[in-house]
Amino acid sequence: MLFLLKWLEWRFLIINHAFEIYAGAIALIFTGLGIWLAIKLIAPKVKTVIVEKQVFAGADFILNEAELNRLRLSPRELEVLQLIADGLSNQQIAERLFVSLNTIKTHTSNLFLKMEVERRTQAIEMAKRLGLIPDAHHTLV
C-alpha cells in the first residue's frame, strides 16, 4: 500500500510539473550543445606548413672523405650533423627525416662518441674544421 501511495505521489508530481521537467531537459540538451560548440570553435586549428630550403654548398667546398672514413660516420649521421649545424632541434630533425625522436637522439649520441665531443656546438665546430660540413661563408641559400 505504501508503494502504491508513493507511486501515485510521484505520478501527480510529474503530471503537475511536466512543463518544468521538459523545459529542464531541453535546457540541459542546449547547454551540452553549447559547450560542445564552444569547444569546437575555440580549439586551435593546427596547420602544418613545411618549408624546404635548398642549401647549396659553395663551389670551393669539398667533403673531406679521409676524415669521414676515419670517423666512420654513416651518411645518415652526416645528414643529421648538417641539420644540427642548420640549427634544427632534435624534434625538427626527426620530423624532416621522417624518423622517431629516439632515432635522432641515437644518431646524435653516436656522432658525439665518434667525434669525441660533448655538445652540439663542439660537433659543429669540429665538423667545419675537419671539412665535413660547409662553413657558414661557404654556403649559399
Residue pairs with C-beta under 8 A, 6 or more apart in sequence:
14 21
53 141
54 141
55 86
55 139
55 140
55 141
56 139
56 140
56 141
57 134
57 138
57 139
57 140
58 134
58 138
58 139
58 140
60 138
61 131
61 134
61 135
61 138
61 139
62 131
63 131
63 132
64 130
64 131
64 132
67 130
67 131
67 132
68 78
68 132
71 114
71 115
71 130
71 132
72 114
73 81
73 111
73 114
73 132
76 97
76 107
77 107
77 110
77 111
77 114
78 132
78 133
79 97
80 93
80 97
80 104
80 107
80 108
80 111
81 111
81 123
81 124
81 127
81 132
81 133
82 133
83 92
83 93
83 96
83 97
84 93
84 108
84 111
84 120
84 123
84 124
85 124
85 127
85 128
85 133
88 96
90 101
90 104
90 105
90 108
91 101
93 104
94 100
94 101
94 103
94 104
97 104
108 120
111 123
112 118
112 123
115 122
115 123
115 126
115 127
117 123
117 126
124 133
127 133
128 134
128 135
